[in-house]
Amino acid sequence: MDYHNGGGSCPAGQNEGRTGDISCDGTDADCQSQCCRRPCSEFKAAGSYTCPAGTSDRDNTSAEASGGALQEGCCVTNCAAAFTGQCPAGTQVRDADDMEDCSAGGCDADSCCRMTCAGANNGAGVTCPAGQAPKTEMCNEPGTGYDECDADTCCYTPYVVGSIAPGASATDTGFDFTYEEFSDVACTTRKTNFEGGMVTGTSATCVPQSVEGGTTPFGFYAYCPGLTGTGAYEYVLASEGADRCPPAAGAEGGGETLAVNVCVASDDESKKLTCTVRNDPDPALKTAASGAPVAHAAKFAALAVVAAVVLA
């Protein structure tokens, strides 16, 4: 069974180092013993191993072994650490988070240098359709069958933050939100990583997020039109090392509208955007600079009326 997707979780300080089909009886005790491992970073902090020159530390990778074998399991000869040459024009060395072992190929330019979208077509770069912009990432030579250096791989439509926000909610910060994704259709088993997982914050405000161990940073927004109605969420990608909030103008991103405070099922998964009135809203947020009420002002007034009736 797949313990993670089956709703199981590892003890604090461990992560799921073995996924997919394994032999465990379904109980937490047995499946945790089979699936969960302490990460290499924990052993490194304790001084249990040191990676030699020319190798990279897997850090968040689960350590399968102990003692002297830790160095073998937690250190990898990858291009970022072992390649000492110079990549040909139009190519660049594989990223530092690329933990593929290059030792079999000698960690030379052939195995460590990849074409970039900007360097394709003999340095001319990939030509993007009108309205799209080129990515800066690496791609594969034509004929490889995946992530080829063409418009499909290398071009994107720049995203405008707030472009799918319903009504006045693009600037309405009077609500707090919780966005969750679930591995079932009933919104009962929340995912534990951001393929899903959970994001919380203030409506119409950028929340910094990342996936893949922090190597893919992005800014996350959610928009609350009220306690009911149609809301939205969106993400905007950032370059490694760049600020996620606010994201750079013209970055790549996307989003989706969905009903507020409703479990929305899709295939065998689901998601939910929960909106609540902020506990301590800034009075200045209740009225726009012009003096006109913003979207949530009427809701605050309605809540005050209800409270007055209850207390009477």
Secondary structure, 3 states (H helix, E strand, C coil): CCCCCCCCCCCCCCEECCCCCCCCCCCHHHHHHHHEECEHHHHHHCCCCCCCCCCEECCCCECCCCHHHHHHHHEECCHHHHCCCCCCCCEEECCCCCCCCCHHHCCCHHHHEEEECCCCCCCCCCCCCCCCEECCCECECCCCCCCECCHHHHEECCCCCCCCCCHHHHCCCCEEEEEEEECCCCCCCECCCCCCEEEEEECCCCEEEEECCCCEEEEEEEECCCCCCEEEEEEEECCCCCCCCCCCCCCCEEEEEEEECCCEEECCEEEEEEEEECCCCCHHHHECCCCCECCCHHHHHHHHHHHHHHHC
